[in-house]
Amino acid sequence: MNALTLFVPCAAGVEAFLAHEVAQITGLPARDLQTLRGGVLLQGSWRAAMQLNLHSRLGMRVLIQLAHQPYTSEDDIYQAASAVAWEMWFTPKQTFRVDFTAQHSPLKSLNFAALRVKDAIADRFREKAGVRPDVDTQHPHVRVHLHLSETFASIYLDTSGDPLFKRGWRTDKGDAPLKETLAAAMLAASGWSMPHLTAPGETPPATPSVAGVEQGVALYDPCCGSGTIAIEAAQIACRIAPGLQRRFGFEHLRMYDAHVWRQLQDEARAQQCPPRAAVHGSDVAFRMVDFAQRNAERAGVAKALNLRGGDALQRMPPTDVPGIMLVNPPYGERIEAAGVAGAASLARSGAREVGQVEDGGEFFSQLASHWKKNYAGWRAWVLTPDLKLPGRMRLKESRRVPMWNGPIECRMFRFDLQAGSLRKTASVGDPPPAA
């Protein structure tokens, strides 16, 4: 069982970063990985599957591909599922469920296609063992995934169980929490947590940014909410594996080796270290700062993270040396934003930032003015679905990275902050001037 076909799905726009992460975790050369739309395909061992579950910050799940073949009808899907040796993976005493996704499938009923996979699994167990496993749609031992493209059916066994963004530490959260995997993707795209890579649809920068956690560059989230970005960054700074505090689906599978798993966990704990870079977060809502502090304690990074209350339009830089700001401000479909620029009624209601007009224009223009006055030399990365945000902020972006926040198409804009109309200030990550 050393040659498995693994697929690690991810959010759109994250594929290049995930491929780099997978190569780092598994030790496989980049040429052995296939970067696809929506994920990374690789040949790996059972140990590699467990390593990816333990260490991946960008993947959604780790799936074992058990079938991949053309189809034209539900009967083809049934035959493909029937040919899988399910008895090698779990027993009829365990429960299972079948999930499905599709892109341009010609079938009229995707639910019926998933039902045929369920029937094939049950029929095979009945034929081999005389008894079939039960279906449990809420808390199954085993999850099976069916994916249908226009011409191919792929059947996967899920080794993760709950999706990987569920790290196990975020109990306290606000109204529109950012998924941990997206926070990690923002850190990767900024260059802070990994070397610069060009994401799909992104124009490569003329001068790559190289400064980040390895060089001790500080990271600051001035709209931290319940702390997702800051806590992810602090765990990266301390080399804390994201999967150390949770259970995984592979623990229910027959191939599971508890001894090997404990060894991987011990190795992950041994690599932990004091923070390699300072991480800061603040939020106008002190309730959210309390949430972030409690989440940080559960994540094991309370002492590696500096959290404060305060309005983003008033907070001064947390360090004397310029660093990187990473901001996921409230917007549109997520939540109304607020700050000192707007209505007092929003302030009294406890919104995250006060003074947001419907499109956020007043808040963002004042935020940009505050940054230009007080954050010269910093790099600010802002995730937003508003493609006109640079114009609203009267700032010129130096890069834009496509990224999805769930169903919302967004951009990460990078602003190299300068003090008003003064000459260009060297910002973090810039190469030294020529002699």
N, C-alpha and C positions, 0 to 999 in steps of 0.2 A: 504494500500500500504506500510505496514511496513516490509513485508518479501519479499525482492528482492534477486535474485541470481546475484551477481556481479562478474565480471571477470576483473582483472587489468592486462593487458599484459605488458611485459617488455623485455628487451634485454636478450639474452641467457647468463647465468652465473650470473644474477642479482637476480634470484628468491628468494634465502634465505634472501638476504638483503631487498627485497621488502616485504616479509612476515613479517619481523620484523617491518618495517615501517608501514605497514597496521595495525598491531596490536597496535602500538603506537598511530596512528591517530584515530582509531575507538574505542579503548578500549577493543576490543574483545580478548579473550585468544587465544593463539597460536593454541590450539587444535580445535578451531572453524574455522581455516583457512586451506585450502587445497593448498599446494604448488605444482604446476604442471610445466611441461616443458613450459617455455615461459610466466609464469604469476602466479597469485594467485586467487583462487576462494573462495568466502565467501558468507555467508548469511548476508545481511545488510539492513538497512532502506534507504529511500530516503535521509534522512539527512546524512547518512554515505556516500552515493554516492557523495553528494556535498562536504563533508569534505575531501574525497579522492582527488577530483578535486582540491580543494583549497590547500591542504598540501602535496600531494605526489610529491617527487622529482625524484623518480625512475620509476614510472609507465608511460606507453606510453599513455594510455587512461583509462577511467572507463566505462565499458560496462555492460548493463543489459541483462542477458541471458533470452530470451523470448521463445526459443524452443531449444530442444536438443533431437534428436531421430535418430534411424537408418534410412538409406536410401540405395536404390539400383539404383534409377533413378531420372531424373529431375522431374518427376511427384510426387515423394515422397517429394521432396523439396518444390514443389508448395503447396502440401497439408499441410505441416508443417507451411509454411508462411501464408496460408489462415486461419489457426486455431488461429492465434494471433489476439487479439483484438486491432488492430492498432488505432481504433477510440478513445481508452482510452488515447493514448499517444500524438496524434497530430490531426490536422484538415485537411480537404481537401483543405483549402486555403493556406496551407504551402507546400513548395517544399521538395523533398527528393532525396537521391541517395543511391545506393546499392554498397558496396565494397565487395570484397571476397578474401579469402586466402584459401589455401588447402595444405594438406600433404598426399601424396599417394592416392589421390582420383582416383577411377576407371573411373570417367566420362571423356568423350572425350573432351567436351567443358565446361570449367569453366565459360566462359562468358555467355553461354546459361543458366547455372544453376543460375547465378546472375540475368539474365533476367527473369527467372521464379519467383524469389522472387519479383522482381519489378511488374510483372504481377499480382501476388497474392495480393500484397498490393493495387494496383489500382482496381482490381476486387472487393476486399472486401469493399473498400470505395464506389464504384459505387453501390454495393448491399445495403449497410447500409444508404448511404446519397444521392444517386442518382448522385453523382459527384465524380470525382477522382482527387487526387492531381497531380501536375506537377512534372516532374523530372528536377532537376538542378544539373548538374555534377560539376559546379564551386563553387557556394556559396549556398548550400542547407540549409534549416532550420533544417532538420533532416537527420542524417546519420544512415544507417542500414548496419550491417556487417554480411556476411555469411562466416562461416568457415566449411570446409569439411575435415574430417579425412578419413581414409580408409573406415570406416563403419558408422560414425555418422555425421549428419548435425546439426550445431549449428547456431542459428540466434540471433543476438545481436542488441540492440539499444544503440547508442553511446551517452553518456551524456557529452562528452568533447568537441566535435566540432573539432577545430584544435588540433593536438597532444599536449600532455602536455609539451613536451620540448620547445614549443613556449611560453616562460614566458612573453613576451611583452616588454623586455628591450633591447634585442640585435639587434640594428639597424645597428651598425657598426661592420663589421666582415671581416676577412681575406679570403685567398684563400681556406683554408680547415678547416672551423670552427668545433669545437668539440660540439656535441649536449649536451645541459645542463643536460639531463638525464644521459649521460655517465659520465660527470664530477661529478655528484652527486654519481654515482655508484663507481667511483674511490675514492671519499672521504669516502664512507661507507666501501669499501674493505680495505682501509688503517687503519681503526679503528679510524680515527680522528672524524668522525661525528656520529658514533654509536659503541657500543661494538663489539668486534671481533665476527664474525660469519664465519662458514666454508661454502664457496661457493661450488656448485656442481663441482666435479672433483678436489677439492683442498684438500691437506693433512693438517689436523689440526696442528697448531704449538704446540710445546711442552710447550712453555710459551706464553700465550695469551698477546697481547698488550692491555693495558687498558687506556693509556694516550691519550687524544685528546682535543677537544674543551672544554669539561666540566672541564678539569684540566688546561685550559689556555695555552695549548701547541701551539706555533706559527706554521703557515703553510706558505710555500713559493713555488711559481711556477716560476722557472727561465726561462722558455720559454712560457710566459703567452699568447702570441698572443693577441687576442682581449679580453682576460680576463675571459673566461668562467669558468675555475676552480676556480680562485681567487674570482670571484663575487659570485659563488655558495657558496663557503666557507664563505665569508663575510656575506651573507644572513643567513646562518646557525648560524654563531656566534652571529648575532643580532636577531635571531628567527623571521625572516621575511618570511612569507608564500610565496611559489613560485607562487601561482595563484592569488595574490592580484591585479595584474595589467592587467588582461585580462578578456575576456568574455568566456562563456562556452555554449556548445550545449544545456544543460539542461534548459537554460533560454528560449528556444523556445518550451519546452514540456508542456503539459497541467498540469502536476503535479507540475510544478514550483511554489514555494511559495516565493515571493520576500521578505516578512518579515523575514522568516527563513534564507534566504540567507544573508540579510543584518546583521542579528544577528551573523552569522558565521564569516562574514567579520570583524565585530566590535570586536569579541572575538580574532580573529587573530591579529588585530592591537594592542589590549591591551596587548598581550604577547610579543611584541617587546621590546628589551632591548639594552643597550650599548653593544658593542662587547665583548664577553666572552674570546676571544683569538685574537691575532694579526694575520693579514693576509697580505702577501706580494706577489708582482708579479713584474717581470721584463722581458724585451724583447730587443733583439739587434736592432730591427726596431722601431725607435721612432714613426713612423706612427702608428704602432700597439699599442704602449703605449697610444697614443692619443685616439685611438678607445676604448681601455679598460677603459680609464678614463671617456669617454662619456657614455659608457655602464654602468659603475658603478654609475654614477650620475642618470641615468634613473632607475637603480635597487634600488636606495635609500641607497647605501653603500659607496659613495665616501669618506666619513669621516672615514669609518671603514676599509679602504683598502689603503695600501701604495704601489704605483706603481712607478717604475723607469725604465729608459732605461739602457742598458748595456748588454754586451756579457756574455752568460752563462759560458764561459771559463775564465772569469775575475771577475765576481761579487763575492764579499765577503759575508759571512752570514749576513742576515739583523738583526739578534739578537745575543746577547752574549750567551744566553742559547740555547742549541741544540733544534731543532724542527723537523718538518716533511716536506720533500720536495715531491711534487707531480708533475711529469713531463710527458707531452704528447708531446715528441719531433716530429718534422716533419719526415716523413718516406715514402718510396716507393710510394704506391698508393695515398698517401695524398698530399705530396709536397716535393720538394727537400730541404733538410736542409742545413744550412750554419753556419759558426763561424770563429774565427780568424785563425783556423788551415789550411784553404784552399785557393782557388783561389780568387784573388782580384776582378775578374770579377763578381763573385757571390756577393761579398760585395757591389759592385757598383750597382748591379741589385736590391738590396733591399730585398734579401732573408732573411728569419727569422733568420737563424744562418749561419755563414760563414764557408767554408772549409769542406764541406761534400763530400767525395768520394761517389761513387754510392751506396755502402752498408752502408755508415755512419761510417765505422770503425775508421777512423782517428779522427773524431769529438768525438765519444764516448770514445775512449781510452784517449784522452786528457781531456775530461770532468771527467772521473773517476780519473785521476791523480790530477786534480784540487780539486775534492771533498776530496780525501784522504789527501791532504795537508792542506785544509782549513775548512773542514766540519766534523771533528772528533766528534762523538757522535750523529750526525744527522741520521735520517732514510730517505732514498730516495726510492720512489716508481716510477717506470718507466713503462709506457704503451707502448708496442711495438708488432708488428707482428713477430719480429725476435727472434726465440727461442734460437739463439746462442748469443744473446746480452751480457749475463754475461761473456762469453768467450772473446768477443770483448773488453769489458771494463776491463777485468782481475779482475773481482770482483766475489765473491761467493754469490749468492742470498740466503737469509734465508727463503723466501717464494715465491711462484708463484701462481697467481690467474688467471684462465681462464676468458676472457672477450671479447666481440665482439664490434668492432667499425663499426657499420653498417654491411656490408657484410664481413668485414675483421676480421679474427680470431686473437686475440691478447693474450698477457699475461701481467699481472702486476707483475713485479719483485720487491721484496723488498731487498734493500741493507742496512745493518747496517754498517755505515761508521766508519772506524778506521784510525788513522794516520799512514800511511805507514806500517812499520813492528813493530810499538810500540805495547805494550800490549793492550788487548781489553779495549776500552773506553766505559763506561756505556752510553747507548743511550736512547733516550726518550722512555718512556713506559716500560723500563725494571724494574722488581721488585727490591726493595732494597736488598743489599747483606745480607746474613745470619749473625746473630750476632755471 
